[in-house]
């Protein structure tokens, strides 16, 4: 069931034309309010909803310029984003996450093979406090209490686990890393509400990996896994450096919870599908029973906080799709224009 009186904003990054689109979702429809340009290569951002601030990763304006993280103010009435400050960072960031009530920032760089933590004061991102290095780091998330952080390395098939010190320094747990299956290409991760499980979607094997998490020590232990892509389509196991579209290989991308944590929606880009992995009471996972063909090459999507809606973007499309969620099924309500190379979606 959806609430017709419910209103919220949806932000979409369009890496191809360096812009962020702001939509209002009301009465089950998306209305594009504004498109903010000048965000070269923007492919990830994080939203501080309490302060109406957006932290967006951008590339340098010219050859040799440093990549950066921009702080932008969000006007919730007009949807406009206004730049406030910029912090140069040592690599183009592929994932940004906030922690400790918006006073800390974590970021991962795929091409740079590095992860950083930074303090935030009055919306200004400080110099990196800590830096770690693993091949092709693709994402990072903190625990809800801000005590721990987890970085996913696609290139090394691992999850790196750390305690976060008071100053946001990364303190390795013992062990510092936990393995993913060889050649699986772990990409994005989520933590459940109870914080006793971490789920990782792999890019090359198209699986959801379930790790049990000790809420006191923060340590992860691999428990089980399931496929998250449409196995009837004859997709081959991908490998690093291969063109998944040319070879018809698996190309897993993003994952988000719905249904009170009982389902994990996952996107696969070669066949452009969304499917819901079932999560049992004990945290174990089961493969989707159905799939929805969505925007071409769906790198990013998001589920509304109430679990009623899903908005998906496609890298080879200039539109986003709005769905209502019915268990493990999606009902298309609308397609709305956004921009070129849309690849990141967040409810704000």
Secondary structure, 3 states (H helix, E strand, C coil): CCCCCCEEEEEEEECCCCEEEEEEEECCEEEEEEEECCCCCCCCEEEECCCCEEEEEECCCCCCCCEEEEEEEECCCCCCEEEEEEEEECCCCCEEEEECCCCEEEEEECCCCEEEEEEEECCEEEEEEEEEECCCEEEEEECCCCCEEEEEECCCCEEEEEEECCCCCEEEEEEEEEECCCCCCEEEEEECCCCCEEEEEECCCCEEEEEEECCCCCCEEEEEEEECCCHHHCCECCCCCCCHHHHCECCEEEEEEEHHHCEEEEEECCCCEEEEEEECCCCCEECCCCEEECCCCCCEEEECCCCCEEEEECCCCCEEEEEEEECCEEEEEEEEECCCCEEEEEEC
